[in-house]
Amino acid sequence: MTSPLKGQTVVVIGGSSGIGAEVARQAASRGAHVVLAGRRLSSTVDNGVRSEPVDVTDSAALQRLFEAVGRFDHLVFTSGPAVQAKHLQDTDLQLAQDNFNVKLWGALRAIQQALPFLDERGSIVLTSGQLGRKLVPGQFIKVGINAATEALGKQLAKELAPRRVNVVSPGVIDTPAYAGMPEEQREGMFAKAGGALPVGRVGQAEEVAAGYLMAMENGFMTGSVIDIDGGGLL
């Protein structure tokens, strides 16, 4: 069966590795024209995927990106900062603001600059995380960003209709985001986190990417939060 993405153009922001890169790979495998954008990328074309540098804290850079892309069909936003878990009383609030500036305000900047180029029947897929609804001491930054992103997705699904807006909420996923940890520590964390889940393991990037593909391909889905967390919210 031919994918609805065949021949369409997909822009993935935050795709230098992990989930975003896997979304780009899967979309390209379905015949989409894919533009992968991120702060650590340079302008290249590899296996049919075009890469472009962009800083989501810079509206002018985002405008230049979309002007270069031209008319397109789907925007996927997976950019997010490395958030350090701390209690409010121990947190530098400027650092917290910087985190919000990347993931929440970065998404808003990207959407605002994309709208003149995004097809009126196109879609936007944002990224939250289970910590938007699973409350953990010391994680107020992630909780705030993710909860706000989910509310934003529902609001914009109404405001930007007939364009569709959905949010994917991943749980603990084995991605390069944890590459800075010593291997033994990382594997121990994954084993502990996975053992507490109904599925008995942590997730993989390709499993989460499938949710973004569904949100793009299903023309009757909007305003949804897609949980892909191994049962972490149960």
N, C-alpha and C positions, 0 to 999 in steps of 0.2 A: 504494500500500500504506500503510495507516495505521500510524503510529509507535506503539510501545508507550508512548511518553511522553505520548500524547494524554490529557488529563484528569489527568495526574499532577502532583505539585508538586515542583519542583526548587529547591534553595537553592544559590546560587553565592556563595561568600565570596571576596572579592578581585577583584571584577568591575567596578571603576570604569573600566577601560579594557583594551585589549589582548585577551589570550586569554580572560580571564574574561567580559568583556563580550560577546565573540563566542559563547562557549558559551551565555550567556543568550539571545542573539538567535536562535541556531539551535534551542535547546530550545523557545522560544516559537513559532517558526515550525512546529514539529511538534505544536503544540497543548498544550504543557505550561503549567502555571501557574508562573511563575518569580519567585523572590525573589532580588534581587541585593543583596548586602551588602558594605560596605566602609567603610574609615575616612573616605574623602573623599566619601561619599554622604550625601544627606539623604532623608527620607521623601517619596517621590513615586511616581506611577504613570504610566508612559509606554509606549505601544504594548503594553499588556497586561503589561509587566514592572514589578513592584513593587520599589522601591529602599528600603533601610533602612541607617542608619549602624550600624557595629559596629567595635569595636577587638578584634583577635584576641589581644591580650595581656591582656585583661580577661575573666575567666571569667564575672563577673556580667553584663557586657554581652552576652556570647554566650548566656547563659541567658535574658536578656530577649528576645533576638532569636527564639530557638526557641519560647519561650512565646507570642510574638506570632504566629508562623507556624502553630503547632499541628502536627497530624499531617502528615508529608510523606514523600516517596518516595526522593529522591536528594539527596546532599550532594556538592558539588564545591568543592574547596579549591584556590584558585590564588594566595592571598596570598604575597607574598615581598618581602624587603627589597632595596634597591639595595646590593649587596655590592661593596666596593672590593677589587680584587685587590692583595694584599700577601703577602710572605713572612712566615712565622711570626715570625721575629725582629724584624720591623718592625711587627707588629700589636698594637694595643691589644686585649687579650683580652676586656675588658668590652664593646667594640664587637662582637667576634665573638659573645659570648654574646647580645647584643641581636639579632643576625641570626638565631641559632638560635631565640631566643624568639618571633620572628614566624613563621617558616616551619615549623619542626619542632614546637615546643611549642604554637604557635598552632593547628596542625592537630590535635594531641592534645586541646587544650582544646575546640576546636570539636566534635570527635567525641564527647568525653565529655558535653558539654552537649546534643548532638543526640540521643543514643541513646534517651532516654525518648520522643522524638517521631518517630524514624525508623522507618518500616514494617519489620517483621521480614523482609520479602522485598525490601527496598530496597537501595540501593547507595551506596558512598562512592568518590569518585575524587580521588586526591591528585595532587600535581605535584612531580616531581623535576627532572631536567635531565641532559643528556649528561655534564656534569662530575661526575656521581656515579660514572662508570666510565671517563671519559677524564681522565687525570691530567695536569695542567698546573701547572708551577711558579707559585707565588703565588696559587693558587686553593684553598687547603686548606679555607677556610670553605664555599665552594659544594660542593666534593667531599664534605666531611663531612655537610653538611645533606642533599644529594641522596642519598648512599649510605644514610644513616639512614632517609630517607623511603621508599626502595624496600624496605629490610628491614622497616620498620614496616608497609608495605602488605601484604606477604606474611604477616607475623605476625597482623595483624588480620583477614585473610581467613580464617584458621583460628579465631581467637578469637571473632569476631563472627558467624560463620556461623549461620543461612543468609543473613544479609546479605552482599552481595558487596563486596569492596574491591579496587580496581585503582589503578595509578599511571600517569600519562602523563608521558613524558620528552621534552620538546622540545629541539631543537637551537637554532641561531641563527635567531631569528624577528624579522621586521620589525614591531615594535610600538612604541607610545609610550614604552616603557621606555628607549628610546635618544633620546628627543626632546630631552634636555638637551645632546646633542652638536651641534656645528656641522654643518649639512647636508652640506657637502663631506666632512668627516671621517667622518660616519655613512655616507654613500654609499660612500666608499672602503673602510671597514671591511666593509660588506656585500659589496662586489665581491670583496674579498680572501677573505673567509670563504666566500662562495658559490662562487668559482672553485676552491676546494680540495675541494668536495664532488662526489660522483658525479653529482648532479642539476644541478650547475653554477649554483646560486643559493641564496639563503637562503629560509626559509619564510615563509608568511603566516599571520596569526592564524586565518583560516577553515580552513586545512588542519590546524592543530593542534586546533582546536575539534572537528573531526570525530572525533578520537580519544576525546574525552570523551563525545561522543554515543554512539559505539559501545560504550563501557564501560557506559553507562547502559542502552542498549537491548538488549544481548546478555546474556540471563539465564543463559548458560552460561559466562560469563567472570568469573573471580575469581582473585586472587593474581597477576595479570599486570602486567608493566611494558610499556607500549606506547611504543616508540621512534618518534618522528616528527622525524627529524633530518637528512633528506636524505642519509643514509648517513654521517653524521659519526662514527659509532663503528666503521666498517669499517676 
